[in-house]
Amino acid sequence: MRAFLCSIFTAVVAVAFSSCASYDRTCILEVSDLPLKTSEEPSKAWESAPLRANALYVMHGAESEKARRNCIGDYYFVTWYDAQPSQPVRLVMRYTQAATGSQVLTSRVERTKPRMSRGRHTERFFFSGEERRLKGDILTWRIDLYVNGQVVDSKQSYLWE
């Protein structure tokens, strides 16, 4: 029984280290979603310190109530590993919003110039202000990572089809 458990553990570790985490290729590491649904200033009464910290980050510099209301929205932070810094990279986010029905909208971030070295990067997709008021919350999304025009990785929300 002990040998069986050890072999399972070894297999799980091997799979974990053979994925993108080994950093041998350009890939999306993580997509973090920060939905900010209130214009109230974060206080110590908030249940979670990370949520409070993220809200403070998003609302930084918003002094008036109107400015804080413009911060309400959906914020996506895409962390990716760049294994080919000499190649052009593009992150494309396809998404639907509450008021657009099934219409797929697109937002993109491009890095056409060579980067200094291999490593982690974080790109941000913000949906707030007037756009968010008119089109509503983000309902579904898919993010594709292109290197030199070819899709190398993608992540999507569980509702994306």
C-alpha positions in Angstrom: 0.0 0.0 0.0 2.8 2.4 0.9 4.6 1.7 -2.5 1.3 2.4 -4.3 0.8 5.8 -2.5 4.4 6.7 -3.2 4.0 6.0 -6.9 0.8 8.1 -7.0 2.6 11.0 -5.2 5.5 10.7 -7.7 3.2 10.8 -10.7 1.3 13.9 -9.3 4.6 15.7 -8.7 5.9 14.8 -12.2 2.7 16.1 -13.9 2.8 19.3 -11.8 6.4 20.1 -12.8 5.9 19.2 -16.5 3.2 21.8 -17.0 3.8 25.5 -17.7 5.1 26.0 -14.2 8.5 24.7 -15.4 8.8 27.9 -17.4 10.2 26.3 -20.5 7.6 28.0 -22.8 5.6 31.2 -23.0 2.3 30.6 -21.2 -0.5 32.1 -19.1 0.2 31.5 -15.4 -2.9 32.9 -13.8 -6.0 35.1 -14.5 -7.2 37.0 -11.5 -10.6 38.6 -11.5 -11.4 41.6 -9.2 -15.0 42.6 -9.4 -15.5 45.9 -7.7 -19.2 46.4 -7.1 -19.4 49.3 -4.6 -18.0 52.8 -4.5 -17.6 52.7 -0.7 -14.1 53.3 0.5 -12.6 50.1 1.7 -12.3 49.9 5.5 -11.0 47.5 8.0 -14.5 46.1 8.3 -14.1 44.4 5.0 -13.9 40.6 5.6 -10.7 39.9 3.6 -7.5 41.9 3.6 -6.6 40.9 0.0 -10.0 42.2 -1.2 -9.4 45.4 0.7 -6.0 45.8 -0.8 -7.2 45.2 -4.3 -10.0 47.7 -3.9 -7.6 50.3 -2.5 -5.3 49.6 -5.5 -8.2 50.1 -8.0 -9.5 53.2 -6.2 -6.1 54.9 -5.8 -6.5 58.6 -6.5 -10.3 58.5 -6.6 -11.1 61.3 -4.2 -14.7 62.2 -4.9 -17.8 60.0 -4.9 -18.1 60.4 -8.6 -14.5 59.2 -9.2 -15.1 56.2 -6.9 -18.3 55.4 -8.8 -16.3 55.4 -12.0 -14.0 52.7 -10.5 -16.9 50.2 -10.2 -16.3 47.5 -12.7 -14.5 44.3 -13.5 -10.7 44.1 -13.4 -8.7 41.2 -14.8 -5.0 40.7 -14.1 -3.3 38.2 -16.4 0.1 36.9 -15.2 2.1 35.2 -18.0 5.6 33.9 -18.4 7.7 35.2 -21.3 10.1 32.5 -22.6 10.7 34.2 -25.9 11.4 37.9 -25.2 12.7 38.6 -28.7 9.3 37.6 -30.3 6.2 39.9 -30.5 3.5 38.9 -28.0 -0.3 39.7 -28.0 -2.9 39.0 -25.3 -6.4 39.0 -26.7 -9.4 39.0 -24.3 -12.7 38.0 -25.8 -15.7 38.6 -23.6 -19.5 39.2 -23.3 -21.2 41.7 -21.2 -24.6 41.7 -19.6 -26.2 44.2 -22.0 -24.5 42.9 -25.2 -26.1 39.5 -25.1 -24.1 37.0 -27.1 -22.1 39.6 -28.9 -18.4 38.9 -28.4 -16.3 42.0 -27.7 -12.5 42.1 -27.9 -9.7 43.9 -26.0 -6.0 43.4 -26.6 -2.6 44.2 -25.3 0.4 44.0 -27.6 4.2 44.0 -26.9 5.9 44.3 -30.3 9.3 45.4 -29.0 11.7 42.9 -27.6 11.7 42.6 -23.9 14.9 42.7 -21.7 14.8 39.0 -20.6 12.7 36.0 -19.9 10.3 36.3 -16.9 6.9 37.0 -15.5 4.6 39.9 -16.7 1.2 41.1 -15.6 -1.2 42.7 -18.0 -4.5 44.4 -17.0 -7.9 44.5 -18.6 -10.2 47.1 -17.0 -13.9 47.4 -17.6 -15.2 50.4 -15.6 -16.7 53.8 -15.9 -19.1 54.7 -18.7 -18.4 51.5 -20.7 -19.4 49.3 -17.8 -22.5 51.4 -17.0 -23.7 51.0 -20.6 -22.8 47.4 -21.2 -22.9 45.8 -17.7 -20.8 43.2 -16.0 -18.5 40.9 -17.8 -20.3 37.5 -18.0 -17.9 35.3 -19.9 -14.3 35.6 -21.1 -11.5 33.9 -22.9 -7.9 35.1 -23.0 -5.5 33.9 -25.8 -1.8 34.4 -25.7 -0.1 34.8 -29.1 3.6 34.6 -29.8 4.7 35.7 -33.2 1.1 35.4 -34.5 0.5 31.9 -33.2 -1.7 31.0 -30.2 0.5 29.3 -27.6 -1.9 29.3 -24.6 -5.4 30.3 -23.5 -7.6 30.4 -20.4 -11.3 30.9 -20.2 -14.1 31.3 -17.7 -16.2 28.3 -17.0 -19.2 29.7 -18.8 -17.3 30.4 -22.1 -18.4 28.2 -25.0 
